[in-house]
Structures are given as structure tokens and as C-alpha cells.
Amino acid sequence: MSDKPRALSPSLPHNRLVAYAVAVELLRAVHRAGIRDAGLRDQAMRAAKSAALNVAEGAGRVTRADKARAYAIARGEAGEAAAALELAACIGAASQAAADRCGALASRLVALLTGLIGR
């Protein structure tokens, strides 16, 4: 099995969003971070998965309000995933480099989602 990211299929609405691709990359980065604290690892993975799934849900919704709600949840989950990595780095359960990478991805995702919420 290769670590190379699989190309996303444009067949569903979420696959056409840059925000979804960034959310997937955040999930991969959280996974690769190898957080050694079980609780923080679980929290980070759940939040990163939820961020990606909520971006997909928002893309599939029809009304502006439904889309905004799902994207707002995804935005919160992205911040939570980054915070879990930040805390793990603070206690020596993950590298600072991994926390920085996840923080940068989460910041980018939050910015993208903020734009989508306003549309």
C-alpha cells in the first residue's frame, strides 16, 4: 500500500471542494502524527474525521442555512483536531513539527470554511 494520496473523484459535490481536500490532508497529518497519548489521539482523529465528513455533508446540502451549519461544525472540528495535537506536543506525546503541520492545515481549512459559510 502506498502513502501517495489517491486522486479524488469529481463525482460527488464534496470532491470538487478545496476545503474537502484540505480536510482529508488534515486527517492524514493527524494520523501520521502518531500521538502517543491515547485520549488525545482518539480526540484528534475523531475531530479530523468529523471535519472532513461535515465538509462533505455541507457540500451535499441544498439550502444556504443547511450548508452553513455543516461547514460551521467542520470549522469547529478542525480547530479541535489542531488543539489536540498542540496539547499532545505540550506534554511530549507528539512532535512539535507534527503539531505545527496540523495547525497550518487547520488554519487553512478554517479560512476556506469561513468563506463557504458566508456564501
SVG drawing of the C-alpha trace seen along z (x, -y; Angstrom):
<svg xmlns="http://www.w3.org/2000/svg" viewBox="-33 -36 42 38">
<polyline fill="none" stroke="black" stroke-width="0.4" points="0.0,0.0 1.4,-3.4 1.4,-6.6 0.7,-8.5 -2.7,-10.3 -5.3,-8.9 -6.8,-11.3 -10.2,-12.5 -13.1,-11.7 -15.2,-14.6 -18.3,-12.5 -19.8,-14.0 -20.2,-17.6 -17.6,-17.4 -14.9,-16.1 -14.9,-19.4 -14.2,-21.5 -10.7,-22.5 -11.9,-22.5 -12.6,-18.8 -9.1,-18.0 -7.6,-20.1 -9.7,-18.3 -8.5,-14.9 -4.9,-16.1 -5.6,-17.3 -6.9,-13.8 -3.8,-12.2 -1.5,-14.6 -3.2,-13.8 -2.9,-10.1 0.8,-10.4 1.5,-12.4 1.5,-9.2 0.1,-10.8 1.3,-8.7 -1.5,-9.8 -4.5,-7.5 -7.1,-10.1 -5.6,-12.9 -5.0,-10.6 -8.7,-9.5 -9.9,-13.1 -7.7,-14.3 -8.7,-11.5 -12.4,-11.9 -12.3,-15.7 -10.3,-15.4 -12.7,-12.7 -15.7,-14.9 -14.2,-17.9 -13.9,-16.0 -17.3,-14.4 -19.0,-17.7 -17.5,-19.4 -18.9,-16.5 -22.3,-16.9 -22.3,-20.6 -21.5,-20.2 -24.4,-17.8 -26.9,-20.1 -29.2,-22.3 -30.1,-25.3 -27.6,-28.0 -28.5,-27.6 -28.0,-23.8 -24.7,-24.2 -23.5,-26.9 -24.5,-24.7 -22.4,-21.8 -19.5,-24.0 -19.5,-25.7 -19.4,-22.3 -16.5,-21.3 -14.7,-24.5 -15.0,-23.8 -13.8,-20.2 -10.7,-21.4 -9.8,-23.7 -10.3,-20.8 -8.1,-18.5 -5.3,-21.1 -5.7,-21.8 -5.4,-18.1 -2.1,-18.0 -1.0,-21.2 -1.7,-19.7 0.0,-16.4 3.1,-18.3 2.9,-20.3 3.1,-17.0 5.7,-15.3 3.2,-12.9 3.7,-14.2 6.4,-16.2 6.1,-20.0 6.6,-19.6 3.5,-17.4 1.5,-19.9 2.7,-22.8 1.8,-20.9 -1.7,-20.1 -2.1,-23.7 -1.2,-25.1 -3.7,-22.7 -6.4,-23.5 -5.9,-27.2 -6.2,-26.9 -9.3,-24.7 -10.9,-27.2 -10.2,-30.1 -11.8,-28.1 -14.8,-27.1 -15.3,-30.7 -15.6,-31.7 -18.0,-28.9 -20.2,-29.8 -20.5,-33.3 -21.7,-32.3"/>
</svg>
